[in-house]
Amino acid sequence: MNPVFEAFELAAQYRRLAEILAEQHDDPKLIADTLDSISGPLDERLENLAKMVRNVETAARGVEQTLASLEARHAALSRAAERGRRLILELMQTAERDKVATALFSLAIHKNPPAVVIDREEDLPPEYLVQHQPPPPTPDKKAIAASLKAGTPVPGAHAEQRVRLDIH
């Protein structure tokens, strides 16, 4: 077989595996079948899998950066729109115009419904205060870890040491 074609075929197989993993397929048989279709020595397959993982991690970071950029852009556009609305309102109020009709828009100043403004919360009578339920307690994992490390058993908890893969 042509080495160039083999390289393209191998790249396609790893791309398919990345797609399967990205689509959250937890079917071990599907993943195993895809891995079995990839030929080559184990070290070479592991290296190629590590490359694939690095590519997926890089893509994930890119998506995070894009989301952050889009969120910042969304916030900036929202602020610009609000500033524009305030400017129009101020111009109309200065001109003492409640309504304006243009070729594209009809602009009108309307009163909002009355809003409650709290001047001093501590002066409010108790019947106007809402008692919120406190949040349920959560486990203090640092305290539990310290107790377990000191050899003191903690009912309902145990320590586990797992493994991870580092790719350098």
Salt bridges, closest charged atoms under 4 A:
GLU19 OE1 - ARG16 NH1 3.81
GLU23 OE1 - HIS25 NE2 2.94
ASP33 OD2 - LYS29 NZ 3.15
GLU47 OE2 - LYS51 NZ 3.59
GLU122 OE2 - ARG120 NH1 3.26
ASP123 OD2 - ARG120 NE 2.77
GLU160 OE2 - HIS158 NE2 3.25
GLU160 OE1 - ARG162 NH2 2.85
ASP166 OD1 - ARG164 NE 3.24
